[in-house]
Amino acid sequence: MFQQILDSIDDVVWGIPTIALILVTGIVMTIATRGIQFTKLGRAFKSIFKENEGKGELSGFSALCTALSATIGTGNIVGVATAILAGGPGALFWMWVAALLGTATKYAECMLSIKYREVKEDGHVLGGPFYVIEKGMGKNWKWLAILFAIFGTLVGLLGIGTFTQVSGICTAIQNAFDPDMASTVTIIGNEYSIATVIGGAIITICTALVVIGGLKRISKVAEKVVPVMAVVYVFLGVSVIIMNATAVPHAFALIFKGAFGVDTGVKAIAGAAAGTIIRLAMQKGIARGIFSNEAGLGSAPIAAAAVQTDEPVEQGLVNMTGTVIDTLIICTMTGLSIVLAGGDVWNSGAEGSALTAKAFSAILGGDGISVQFLLMACLVFFAFTTILGWDYYSEKCLEYLTNGNMTVVKVYRWLYIIAVAIGPYMTLKQVWTIADITNGLMAIPNCISLLVLSGIVAKETKAYFDKYPSL
């Protein structure tokens, strides 16, 4: 019954209006910036390691890693798998579309966040879509800024930040150490693997140790972990693709066919009408794409606002690379691997990280145990850094809502840790549906502000490149 209620809410939140709003925002930002994701992408990657000067708390690289720590998470492994199961291989195509348009969106929202941020006398920085709405659109729109901050707090506490991440971690740990549920314990009338209980406890303790330290500790962990885990996972994904290179053209054919209504044999939608296949592929692909790269969600701008820079456009360029890294590279590795593995794997009954592990093992061969452990390690680090990043985002939203009342923020940190602790004991489908709902609610006010301020985006971008024509 509860799942049916969640599904009904999810269908409303992620209906055609929300999907259209996000896609239209990406199109408008692409036009306003003259296709910045295509024309300035090389410049953006060169700017990642540039030393910035100006007011702020973080270097550009630290801010990007903090943002990536929140985006590179279970969405890249579990989210892609659930999207393909629910929407077919075509869901991956719509992830790409959302990412290509979302790269311009990510640039615009991060640039505006720096432009409208507040730097306190002690050097403390607070910025994000809430100030973009309040300062850019005017005081009469403060109610929309408050809505964004409320949804942002909920996404951290109930959506991307806690339940989905720790659930993904514990599922991967169980699949690696106790796939047959040989050692279990009863909690509130349900049986759970001891591996799940121990894994959940360790993650909760580690989260508490870092979260209590605040932004600088979170950014330091992100700087060290994010680059390494991304390289390891990409290497694994590239190995899968190379070992099955002859089947790659067929995999792309399935992706494009599924995107435009051709039944590709995925159990969840086999025999469905073309219109249903397209709708499911778009809905799941775009929703999971946004869950993964967060373009249009308004989260990355909160970290971008803390950057030491006086050039909003410069950091906007740096942050837009995050969408490319997250979705066009890492999610593609996962999606292609699952599609390459074929129908036997899709229809095996495996879900989430277990499906991705089956796909990798089916192609790489061997006993599958080493692959399972590698994927588990990647997922654990992916998800753990996302937990940390989203604590920071939701704290900033709460700081805005409470006018800087840090006592409330400190209490919230403990609520956040408690949410991490109970995450392993929620069902996978409930967890992801709740995350989808809160994500969609957060994206709506942010996208509205971007559309209203598209003229400012165009003006600031043009002024910067007129000032630096060689860039």
C-alpha positions as CSV (number, residue, x, y, z in Angstrom):
1,M,0.0,0.0,0.0
2,F,2.8,2.4,1.0
3,Q,4.7,1.7,-2.2
4,Q,1.6,2.3,-4.3
5,I,1.2,5.7,-2.6
6,L,4.8,6.5,-3.3
7,D,4.5,5.4,-6.9
8,S,1.4,7.7,-7.4
9,I,3.3,10.7,-6.0
10,D,6.3,9.8,-8.1
11,D,4.3,9.7,-11.3
12,V,2.9,13.2,-10.5
13,V,6.2,14.7,-9.6
14,W,8.0,13.1,-12.5
15,G,5.2,13.6,-15.0
16,I,5.5,15.3,-18.3
17,P,5.5,18.9,-16.9
18,T,8.6,18.3,-14.7
19,I,10.5,16.4,-17.5
20,A,9.6,19.2,-19.9
21,L,10.7,21.9,-17.5
22,I,14.1,20.3,-17.0
23,L,14.7,19.7,-20.7
24,V,13.5,23.2,-21.6
25,T,15.8,24.7,-19.0
26,G,18.7,22.8,-20.6
27,I,17.8,24.0,-24.0
28,V,17.4,27.6,-22.9
29,M,20.7,27.6,-21.0
30,T,22.4,26.1,-24.1
31,I,21.0,28.9,-26.3
32,A,21.8,31.6,-23.6
33,T,25.4,30.4,-23.4
34,R,25.8,29.8,-27.1
35,G,26.4,26.1,-26.6
36,I,29.0,26.5,-24.0
37,Q,29.1,22.8,-23.2
38,F,30.4,22.2,-26.8
39,T,32.5,25.3,-27.5
40,K,34.2,25.7,-24.1
41,L,34.5,22.2,-22.7
42,G,38.2,22.0,-23.4
43,R,38.7,25.3,-21.6
44,A,36.6,24.0,-18.7
45,F,38.8,21.0,-18.2
46,K,42.0,23.1,-18.3
47,S,40.5,25.4,-15.6
48,I,40.0,22.6,-13.1
49,F,43.5,22.8,-11.6
50,K,43.9,26.6,-11.9
51,E,44.7,28.4,-8.7
52,N,42.0,31.0,-8.0
53,E,42.2,34.2,-6.0
54,G,39.3,35.9,-4.3
55,K,36.9,35.6,-1.5
56,G,35.8,32.1,-0.5
57,E,36.6,29.0,1.5
58,L,37.6,26.3,-1.1
59,S,39.8,26.1,-4.2
60,G,38.1,25.4,-7.5
61,F,39.3,21.8,-7.5
62,S,38.1,21.2,-3.9
63,A,34.7,22.6,-4.8
64,L,34.5,20.3,-7.9
65,C,35.6,17.3,-5.9
66,T,33.0,18.2,-3.2
67,A,30.3,18.5,-5.9
68,L,31.5,15.2,-7.5
69,S,31.5,13.5,-4.1
70,A,27.8,14.2,-4.0
71,T,27.0,13.3,-7.6
72,I,29.2,10.2,-8.1
73,G,27.4,7.7,-5.9
74,T,24.9,4.9,-6.1
75,G,23.2,6.6,-9.0
76,N,26.2,5.6,-11.2
77,I,25.9,1.9,-10.3
78,V,22.5,1.2,-8.7
79,G,20.6,4.0,-10.4
80,V,21.6,3.1,-13.9
81,A,20.8,-0.5,-13.3
82,T,17.3,0.3,-11.9
83,A,16.7,2.7,-14.8
84,I,17.5,0.0,-17.4
85,L,15.3,-2.5,-15.6
86,A,12.4,-0.2,-15.4
87,G,12.7,1.7,-18.6
88,G,14.8,-0.6,-20.9
89,P,18.2,0.1,-22.5
90,G,16.6,3.3,-24.0
91,A,16.8,4.9,-20.6
92,L,20.5,5.3,-21.1
93,F,19.9,7.4,-24.2
94,W,17.7,9.8,-22.2
95,M,20.4,10.0,-19.6
96,W,22.7,11.2,-22.3
97,V,20.2,13.8,-23.5
98,A,19.6,15.0,-20.0
99,A,23.4,15.2,-19.4
100,L,24.2,17.1,-22.6
101,L,21.6,19.7,-21.9
102,G,22.3,19.5,-18.2
103,T,26.0,20.5,-18.7
104,A,24.8,24.0,-19.7
105,T,22.4,24.0,-16.9
106,K,25.1,23.1,-14.4
107,Y,27.3,25.9,-15.7
108,A,24.5,28.5,-15.4
109,E,23.4,27.5,-11.9
110,C,26.9,27.4,-10.5
111,M,27.8,30.7,-12.1
112,L,24.7,32.4,-10.7
113,S,25.3,30.9,-7.3
114,I,28.7,32.6,-7.1
115,K,27.3,35.9,-8.4
116,Y,24.6,36.1,-5.8
117,R,26.4,34.5,-2.8
118,E,26.9,36.1,0.6
119,V,30.4,36.3,2.1
120,K,30.2,37.0,5.8
121,E,32.7,39.2,7.7
122,D,34.5,36.1,9.1
123,G,35.0,34.7,5.6
124,H,32.2,32.2,5.9
125,V,30.3,31.8,2.6
126,L,26.7,31.0,2.1
127,G,25.3,30.6,-1.4
128,G,23.0,28.5,-3.6
129,P,19.8,28.7,-5.6
130,F,18.0,30.1,-2.5
131,Y,20.1,33.4,-2.8
132,V,19.9,33.2,-6.6
133,I,16.1,33.3,-6.3
134,E,15.9,35.9,-3.5
135,K,18.5,38.3,-4.9
136,G,18.2,37.6,-8.6
137,M,14.5,37.4,-8.9
138,G,13.7,39.8,-6.0
139,K,12.3,39.7,-2.5
140,N,8.8,38.9,-3.8
141,W,10.1,35.5,-4.8
142,K,11.6,34.6,-1.4
143,W,8.8,32.1,-0.9
144,L,10.2,30.1,-3.8
145,A,13.7,30.3,-2.3
146,I,12.3,29.0,1.0
147,L,10.6,26.1,-0.9
148,F,13.9,25.2,-2.5
149,A,15.8,25.2,0.8
150,I,13.1,23.0,2.4
151,F,13.2,20.5,-0.5
152,G,17.0,20.6,-0.4
153,T,17.1,19.7,3.3
154,L,14.6,16.9,2.6
155,V,16.7,15.5,-0.4
156,G,19.7,15.3,1.9
157,L,17.9,13.7,4.8
158,L,15.4,11.5,3.0
159,G,16.7,11.2,-0.6
160,I,20.1,11.2,-2.3
161,G,22.1,11.8,0.9
162,T,21.2,9.0,3.2
163,F,18.8,6.2,2.5
164,T,19.8,5.4,-1.1
165,Q,23.5,5.6,-0.5
166,V,23.7,3.4,2.7
167,S,21.2,1.0,1.2
168,G,23.4,0.6,-1.9
169,I,26.5,0.2,0.2
170,C,24.9,-2.5,2.4
171,T,23.4,-4.4,-0.5
172,A,26.8,-4.5,-2.2
173,I,28.5,-5.7,1.1
174,Q,25.9,-8.4,1.5
175,N,26.2,-9.6,-2.1
176,A,30.0,-9.8,-1.6
177,F,30.1,-11.4,1.8
178,D,26.8,-13.2,2.4
179,P,24.9,-13.5,-0.9
180,D,22.8,-16.5,0.4
181,M,21.8,-14.8,3.7
182,A,23.6,-17.6,5.6
183,S,24.1,-15.5,8.7
184,T,21.1,-13.4,9.7
185,V,19.7,-11.4,12.6
186,T,16.1,-10.4,13.2
187,I,15.4,-6.7,13.5
188,I,11.8,-5.4,13.9
189,G,10.4,-8.7,12.7
190,N,12.6,-8.8,9.5
191,E,15.6,-10.9,8.7
192,Y,18.8,-9.1,7.7
193,S,22.3,-10.4,6.9
194,I,24.9,-9.8,9.6
195,A,27.0,-8.3,6.8
196,T,24.3,-5.7,6.3
197,V,24.2,-4.8,10.0
198,I,27.9,-4.6,10.4
199,G,28.3,-2.6,7.1
200,G,25.6,-0.2,8.1
201,A,27.2,0.4,11.6
202,I,30.7,1.0,10.1
203,I,29.3,3.5,7.6
204,T,27.3,5.3,10.2
205,I,30.4,5.7,12.5
206,C,32.6,6.9,9.6
207,T,29.9,9.4,8.6
208,A,29.7,10.8,12.1
209,L,33.5,11.2,12.3
210,V,33.6,13.3,9.1
211,V,30.3,15.1,9.2
212,I,30.9,16.5,12.7
213,G,34.1,18.1,11.3
214,G,32.2,20.3,8.8
215,L,33.0,21.6,5.3
216,K,36.8,21.5,5.4
217,R,37.0,17.9,6.5
218,I,34.4,16.9,3.9
219,S,36.3,18.6,1.1
220,K,39.6,17.1,2.2
221,V,38.2,13.6,2.2
222,A,36.5,14.3,-1.2
223,E,39.8,15.6,-2.7
224,K,41.6,12.3,-1.9
225,V,38.8,9.8,-2.6
226,V,36.9,11.1,-5.6
227,P,39.7,11.1,-8.3
228,V,40.9,7.6,-7.3
229,M,37.6,5.9,-7.2
230,A,36.5,7.5,-10.5
231,V,39.7,6.3,-12.2
232,V,39.3,2.7,-10.8
233,Y,35.7,2.4,-11.9
234,V,36.4,3.8,-15.4
235,F,39.3,1.4,-15.8
236,L,37.0,-1.5,-14.9
237,G,34.3,-0.2,-17.3
238,V,36.7,0.3,-20.2
239,S,38.0,-3.3,-19.6
240,V,34.4,-4.6,-20.0
241,I,33.8,-2.7,-23.2
242,I,37.2,-3.7,-24.7
243,M,36.6,-7.4,-24.0
244,N,33.2,-7.2,-25.7
245,A,34.1,-4.6,-28.4
246,T,32.5,-6.5,-31.2
247,A,29.1,-6.3,-29.5
248,V,29.3,-2.5,-28.8
249,P,27.5,-1.5,-32.1
250,H,24.6,-3.9,-31.2
251,A,24.4,-2.5,-27.7
252,F,24.1,1.1,-29.1
253,A,21.4,-0.2,-31.5
254,L,19.4,-1.5,-28.5
255,I,19.8,1.8,-26.7
256,F,18.6,3.9,-29.6
257,K,15.7,1.5,-30.4
258,G,14.6,1.4,-26.8
259,A,14.7,5.2,-26.6
260,F,12.2,5.5,-29.5
261,G,9.7,2.7,-28.6
262,V,11.1,-0.6,-29.9
263,D,10.7,-3.5,-27.4
264,T,14.2,-4.8,-26.5
265,G,13.1,-7.6,-24.3
266,V,13.7,-6.2,-20.9
267,K,11.4,-8.2,-18.6
268,A,9.8,-5.1,-17.0
269,I,8.5,-3.7,-20.3
270,A,8.5,-6.7,-22.6
271,G,5.4,-6.6,-24.9
272,A,4.5,-3.0,-23.9
273,A,3.2,-0.6,-26.5
274,A,5.7,1.8,-28.2
275,G,4.3,4.8,-26.4
276,T,4.7,3.1,-23.0
277,I,8.3,2.1,-23.8
278,I,9.2,5.7,-24.8
279,R,7.5,7.2,-21.7
280,L,9.2,4.7,-19.3
281,A,12.6,5.2,-21.0
282,M,12.3,9.0,-20.8
283,Q,10.9,9.1,-17.3
284,K,13.5,6.7,-15.8
285,G,16.4,7.8,-17.9
286,I,15.9,11.5,-17.1
287,A,15.0,11.0,-13.5
288,R,18.0,8.7,-12.8
289,G,20.3,11.0,-14.9
290,I,19.4,14.0,-12.8
291,F,19.7,11.8,-9.6
292,S,23.2,11.0,-10.8
293,N,24.6,14.3,-12.2
294,E,22.2,16.6,-10.3
295,A,22.2,19.1,-13.2
296,G,19.2,21.4,-12.6
297,L,18.8,20.1,-9.1
298,G,20.5,23.1,-7.6
299,S,22.9,21.1,-5.4
300,A,26.4,21.7,-7.0
301,P,25.9,25.5,-6.9
302,I,25.9,25.3,-3.1
303,A,29.5,24.0,-3.1
304,A,30.5,26.2,-6.0
305,A,29.4,29.3,-4.0
306,A,32.2,28.6,-1.5
307,V,35.0,28.8,-4.1
308,Q,37.8,31.3,-3.7
309,T,37.2,33.3,-6.9
310,D,36.0,36.7,-8.2
311,E,35.1,35.2,-11.6
312,P,31.7,33.4,-11.5
313,V,32.0,32.3,-15.1
314,E,35.3,30.6,-14.5
315,Q,34.0,28.4,-11.8
316,G,30.8,27.7,-13.7
317,L,33.0,26.3,-16.4
318,V,34.9,24.1,-13.9
319,N,31.7,22.8,-12.3
320,M,30.0,21.9,-15.7
321,T,32.7,19.3,-16.2
322,G,31.2,17.3,-13.3
323,T,28.1,16.4,-15.5
324,V,30.4,15.1,-18.2
325,I,32.5,13.0,-15.8
326,D,29.5,11.7,-13.9
327,T,27.0,10.8,-16.6
328,L,28.6,10.8,-20.0
329,I,31.6,8.8,-18.7
330,I,30.9,6.9,-15.5
331,C,27.1,6.2,-16.0
332,T,27.8,5.2,-19.6
333,M,30.3,2.6,-18.4
334,T,27.7,1.0,-16.2
335,G,24.9,1.2,-18.7
336,L,26.9,-0.2,-21.6
337,S,28.1,-3.0,-19.5
338,I,24.6,-4.0,-18.5
339,V,23.3,-3.8,-22.1
340,L,26.3,-5.7,-23.4
341,A,25.7,-8.5,-20.9
342,G,22.3,-9.2,-22.7
343,G,18.8,-10.4,-21.8
344,D,19.9,-13.3,-19.6
345,V,21.4,-10.8,-17.2
346,W,18.6,-8.2,-17.5
347,N,16.0,-10.9,-16.7
348,S,17.9,-12.7,-14.0
349,G,16.0,-11.2,-11.2
350,A,19.0,-9.3,-9.9
351,E,18.5,-5.7,-8.9
352,G,20.7,-2.6,-8.2
353,S,24.3,-3.3,-7.6
354,A,23.8,-7.0,-8.0
355,L,22.7,-6.5,-11.6
356,T,25.7,-4.4,-12.4
357,A,28.0,-7.0,-10.7
358,K,26.3,-9.8,-12.8
359,A,26.9,-7.8,-16.0
360,F,30.6,-7.1,-15.2
361,S,31.2,-10.7,-14.2
362,A,29.4,-12.2,-17.2
363,I,31.8,-10.2,-19.5
364,L,35.0,-10.3,-17.6
365,G,34.6,-14.0,-16.8
366,G,36.4,-15.9,-14.0
367,D,34.6,-16.8,-10.8
368,G,33.1,-13.3,-10.5
369,I,34.2,-12.9,-6.9
370,S,37.1,-10.5,-7.6
371,V,34.8,-8.4,-9.8
372,Q,32.2,-8.4,-7.1
373,F,34.6,-7.1,-4.5
374,L,36.0,-4.5,-6.9
375,L,32.5,-3.2,-7.6
376,M,31.7,-3.3,-3.9
377,A,34.7,-1.2,-3.1
378,C,33.8,1.3,-5.8
379,L,30.2,1.5,-4.6
380,V,31.2,1.9,-1.0
381,F,33.5,4.8,-1.7
382,F,31.1,6.4,-4.3
383,A,28.2,6.3,-1.9
384,F,30.2,7.3,1.2
385,T,31.4,10.5,-0.4
386,T,27.9,11.2,-1.6
387,I,26.6,10.9,2.0
388,L,29.2,13.5,3.0
389,G,28.6,15.9,0.2
390,W,24.8,15.9,0.7
391,D,25.2,16.6,4.4
392,Y,27.0,19.8,3.4
393,Y,24.3,20.7,0.9
394,S,21.4,20.1,3.2
395,E,23.2,21.9,6.1
396,K,23.5,25.0,3.9
397,C,19.8,24.9,3.0
398,L,19.0,24.7,6.7
399,E,21.4,27.5,7.5
400,Y,19.5,29.7,5.0
401,L,16.1,28.7,6.5
402,T,17.2,29.4,10.1
403,N,19.1,32.6,9.3
404,G,22.4,31.1,10.3
405,N,21.3,29.3,13.5
406,M,24.2,26.9,13.9
407,T,22.6,25.2,16.9
408,V,19.8,23.9,14.6
409,V,22.4,22.8,12.1
410,K,24.3,20.8,14.7
411,V,21.1,19.1,15.7
412,Y,20.4,18.3,12.1
413,R,23.8,16.6,11.7
414,W,22.8,14.1,14.3
415,L,19.4,13.5,12.6
416,Y,21.4,13.0,9.4
417,I,23.6,10.4,11.1
418,I,20.5,8.6,12.4
419,A,19.0,8.5,8.9
420,V,22.2,6.9,7.7
421,A,21.9,4.3,10.5
422,I,18.3,3.3,9.5
423,G,18.9,3.3,5.7
424,P,20.0,-0.4,5.4
425,Y,16.7,-1.6,6.7
426,M,14.5,0.1,4.1
427,T,13.4,-1.7,0.9
428,L,15.3,-0.8,-2.3
429,K,12.2,0.3,-4.3
430,Q,10.9,2.5,-1.5
431,V,14.3,4.1,-1.1
432,W,14.6,5.0,-4.7
433,T,11.0,6.2,-5.1
434,I,11.4,8.6,-2.2
435,A,14.7,9.9,-3.6
436,D,13.0,10.5,-7.0
437,I,10.2,12.4,-5.4
438,T,12.4,14.7,-3.3
439,N,14.7,15.3,-6.3
440,G,11.9,16.4,-8.5
441,L,10.5,18.8,-5.9
442,M,14.0,20.4,-5.5
443,A,14.5,20.8,-9.2
444,I,11.3,22.7,-9.9
445,P,12.1,26.0,-8.1
446,N,15.7,25.9,-9.3
447,C,14.8,25.5,-13.0
448,I,12.2,28.3,-12.7
449,S,14.8,30.6,-11.4
450,L,17.2,29.7,-14.2
451,L,14.6,30.4,-16.9
452,V,13.7,33.7,-15.4
453,L,17.4,34.7,-15.1
454,S,18.5,33.3,-18.5
455,G,19.1,36.9,-19.7
456,I,21.6,37.4,-16.8
457,V,23.3,34.1,-17.7
458,A,23.7,35.3,-21.3
459,K,25.0,38.7,-20.3
460,E,27.5,37.5,-17.8
461,T,28.8,34.8,-20.1
462,K,29.2,37.2,-23.1
463,A,31.0,39.8,-20.9
464,Y,33.5,37.3,-19.6
465,F,34.5,36.0,-23.0
466,D,34.6,39.5,-24.4
467,K,37.0,40.4,-21.6
468,Y,39.1,37.3,-22.3
469,P,38.6,36.6,-26.0
470,S,41.4,34.1,-26.3
471,L,39.8,31.7,-23.9
